[in-house]
Amino acid sequence: MQADWKKSLKEKLDQHHAWPDLYTFKFIVPAAKENEVIDLFPNHSHTKRPSKHGKYVSVTVQMMMPSSDAVVEIYQSASKIEGIVAL
């Protein structure tokens, strides 16, 4: 199943982007896991916004990505973080 997911995402990315391109990553994560998401993007600025009650944090990062494969790699790394939701 994971291979199909990666292939589908890569195809969609390639249809909508001409690489290299600026790509926006947005994740919602439990507040305790916020730094794990930020660590996926060393040396890149990010914006974060806590949920109303502070239980979750939205983290947004824009960065120049060389290819759809590089984007998929980030999502694969992020998927290992417990409770993460990718938007």
GUFI-948602 format. One line per 5 residues: number of its first residue (from 1); their letters; for each residue x, y, z of N, C-alpha, C. Coordinates in Angstrom, 3 decimals. Layout:
<pts>
NUM) a) X/Y/Z/X/Y/Z/X/Y/Z  ...
</pts>
This chain:
<pts>
1) mqadw) 0.820/-1.201/0.000/0.000/0.000/0.000/0.860/1.259/0.000  1.958/1.242/0.756/2.775/2.431/0.844/3.379/2.809/-0.506  3.769/1.832/-1.307/4.331/2.121/-2.621/3.295/2.824/-3.495  2.029/2.401/-3.416/0.972/3.056/-4.182/0.778/4.496/-3.717  0.842/4.698/-2.407/0.682/6.045/-1.856/1.796/6.956/-2.350
6) kkslk) 3.031/6.483/-2.297/4.159/7.284/-2.749/4.049/7.595/-4.239  3.690/6.590/-5.026/3.573/6.782/-6.473/2.479/7.798/-6.793  1.337/7.677/-6.133/0.221/8.596/-6.366/0.596/10.028/-5.992  1.232/10.191/-4.837/1.644/11.533/-4.413/2.652/12.114/-5.386  3.635/11.332/-5.788/4.658/11.805/-6.723/4.027/12.255/-8.041
11) ekldq) 3.076/11.476/-8.555/2.409/11.845/-9.809/1.654/13.163/-9.668  0.940/13.333/-8.559/0.190/14.579/-8.333/1.124/15.771/-8.200  2.223/15.575/-7.484/3.188/16.657/-7.334/3.778/17.062/-8.682  4.129/16.071/-9.487/4.726/16.359/-10.795/3.742/17.026/-11.753  2.444/16.777/-11.576/1.438/17.426/-12.421/1.294/18.912/-12.087
16) hhawp) 1.531/19.258/-10.819/1.255/20.624/-10.367/2.492/21.475/-10.112  3.675/20.912/-10.242/4.896/21.659/-9.962/5.918/21.438/-11.058  6.689/22.478/-11.321/7.840/22.385/-12.210/9.066/22.495/-11.304  9.792/21.405/-11.158/10.896/21.339/-10.193/12.160/21.956/-10.759  12.943/22.620/-9.933/12.723/22.917/-8.520/11.608/23.942/-8.340
21) dlytf) 10.946/23.869/-7.188/9.815/24.747/-6.921/9.677/24.983/-5.419  9.069/26.098/-5.073/8.782/26.411/-3.681/7.586/25.562/-3.256  7.744/24.819/-2.179/6.695/23.911/-1.725/6.350/24.248/-0.281  5.068/24.214/0.048/4.602/24.504/1.394/4.205/23.208/2.085  4.853/22.947/3.196/4.506/21.822/4.056/3.690/22.355/5.212
26) kfivp) 2.605/21.691/5.540/1.800/22.093/6.683/1.390/20.841/7.451  1.676/20.868/8.740/1.384/19.738/9.602/0.667/20.212/10.850  -0.187/19.362/11.373/-0.775/19.570/12.695/-0.257/18.424/13.548  0.241/18.777/14.718/0.879/17.786/15.560/0.565/18.082/17.024  0.530/17.050/17.874/0.376/17.318/19.306/1.502/18.253/19.765
31) aaken) 1.180/19.177/20.639/2.146/20.192/21.070/3.456/19.579/21.560  3.388/18.437/22.195/4.594/17.791/22.715/5.520/17.295/21.602  5.008/17.161/20.394/5.798/16.654/19.263/6.241/17.766/18.307  5.970/18.995/18.668/6.263/20.146/17.797/7.719/20.169/17.331  8.653/19.953/18.237/10.071/20.022/17.872/10.484/18.922/16.905
36) evidl) 9.810/17.786/16.948/10.118/16.718/16.004/9.811/17.143/14.575  8.745/17.901/14.406/8.398/18.414/13.074/9.403/19.473/12.651  9.698/20.388/13.525/10.644/21.465/13.213/12.012/20.891/12.864  12.403/19.807/13.520/13.700/19.175/13.249/13.791/18.571/11.850  12.666/18.350/11.206/12.671/17.842/9.828/13.189/18.892/8.850
41) fpnhs) 13.200/20.151/9.279/13.556/21.271/8.396/14.677/22.111/8.997  15.856/21.531/9.173/16.945/22.314/9.767/17.292/23.513/8.880  17.590/24.603/9.526/18.007/25.839/8.848/16.923/26.457/7.970  15.664/26.123/8.214/14.557/26.743/7.481/13.608/27.383/8.490  13.136/28.555/8.142/12.197/29.218/9.046/10.828/28.554/8.929
46) htkrp) 10.064/28.698/9.973/8.742/28.087/10.025/7.796/29.030/10.767  6.526/28.795/10.579/5.529/29.495/11.384/4.757/28.433/12.135  4.349/28.777/13.318/3.560/27.834/14.096/2.403/28.561/14.745  1.338/27.814/14.923/0.133/28.382/15.500/-0.495/27.340/16.412  -0.606/27.664/17.697/-1.217/26.709/18.619/-2.732/26.638/18.422
51) skhgk) -3.304/25.501/18.757/-4.760/25.360/18.715/-5.370/26.166/19.861  -6.659/26.295/19.833/-7.370/27.119/20.819/-7.012/26.747/22.259  -6.907/25.475/22.537/-6.616/25.028/23.903/-5.159/24.620/24.089  -4.339/24.803/23.049/-2.912/24.537/23.151/-2.513/23.073/23.092  -3.439/22.211/22.788/-3.139/20.781/22.737/-2.381/20.411/21.455
56) yvsvt) -2.640/21.139/20.378/-2.017/20.882/19.080/-1.343/22.149/18.572  -0.424/21.953/17.625/0.270/23.068/16.989/0.269/22.830/15.482  0.001/23.876/14.735/0.111/23.833/13.281/1.490/24.389/12.932  2.245/23.641/12.138/3.581/24.072/11.720/3.590/24.162/10.199  4.003/25.324/9.691/4.062/25.551/8.248/5.491/25.926/7.865
61) vqmmm) 5.991/25.285/6.817/7.340/25.559/6.323/7.270/25.662/4.807  7.867/26.714/4.264/7.997/26.834/2.815/9.475/26.674/2.484  9.746/25.803/1.536/11.138/25.654/1.137/11.243/25.232/-0.318  12.362/25.579/-0.919/12.610/25.211/-2.299/12.966/23.722/-2.325  12.198/22.988/-3.093/12.412/21.544/-3.187/12.905/21.203/-4.594
66) pssda) 13.898/20.323/-4.681/14.462/20.003/-5.993/13.610/19.061/-6.836  12.762/18.239/-6.170/11.990/17.254/-6.925/10.836/16.722/-6.079  9.935/16.024/-6.749/8.840/15.395/-6.024/9.367/14.287/-5.114  10.445/13.640/-5.500/11.044/12.610/-4.645/11.481/13.191/-3.305  12.040/14.395/-3.325/12.480/15.051/-2.086/11.282/15.384/-1.195
71) vveiy) 10.175/15.794/-1.803/8.958/16.093/-1.045/8.432/14.812/-0.400  8.394/13.737/-1.151/7.912/12.454/-0.635/8.788/11.994/0.533  10.089/12.201/0.441/11.000/11.823/1.533/10.641/12.552/2.827  10.314/13.852/2.719/9.925/14.622/3.910/8.652/14.038/4.503  7.672/13.750/3.662/6.420/13.175/4.172/6.650/11.798/4.806
76) qsask) 7.558/11.013/4.243/7.867/9.714/4.834/8.485/9.889/6.220  9.393/10.827/6.350/10.011/11.099/7.653/8.974/11.599/8.642  8.104/12.476/8.183/7.076/13.043/9.056/6.093/11.979/9.516  5.833/10.993/8.684/4.846/9.973/9.027/5.262/9.133/10.235  6.518/9.199/10.613/7.026/8.457/11.770/6.716/9.164/13.084
81) iegiv) 6.245/10.417/13.018/5.924/11.194/14.215/4.515/10.830/14.649  4.400/10.379/15.872/3.112/9.928/16.400/2.120/11.090/16.475  0.929/10.881/15.936/-0.147/11.863/16.022/-0.116/12.965/14.976  0.796/12.900/14.029/0.921/13.967/13.037/-0.176/13.862/11.977  -0.617/15.023/11.497/-1.560/15.105/10.390/-0.934/16.026/9.363
86) al) -0.767/15.542/8.140/-0.229/16.350/7.063/-1.382/16.957/6.278  -1.286/18.242/6.013/-2.334/18.914/5.233/-1.834/19.227/3.851
</pts>
